[in-house]
Amino acid sequence: MSILFSTNKPKTLLERLRWCIDQNHIETWTYDGNGDFTHTPNQFRHMAWMRPFIVEDGLAFGIIGRKDRHLTKGLYGVYHGRLAECVTNHADDLFTASVQTAIGNTRFDLFDGPVVPPPALSPMERLLLS
């Protein structure tokens, strides 16, 4: 899965995100020396990273998983969804549309192993949710 923000100013969009983080306008994301973004709330911190790619039609982000564990679908979804929300909230004037691809698109994603579905519900959880 990846996210593509359609823009004719991908470098400006990326610079805006970094500036907003540096100025503490964005407090739930940070980026590292490689330029990769990670979500900062405790339950998500350093669980994955989103790597930006400047492409012909915009700015794309692919996910990088940790080498010591498989990504869950939930974590995969959180990183993509929260990044899309963040970019929309802080830079909607710099892109015209965003597209999120399905899991399994490996053009931009960099992780080892499968994306693991959430664990099956226990009989009690199924009963409570029915």
Disulfide bonds with the S-S distance in Angstrom:
none
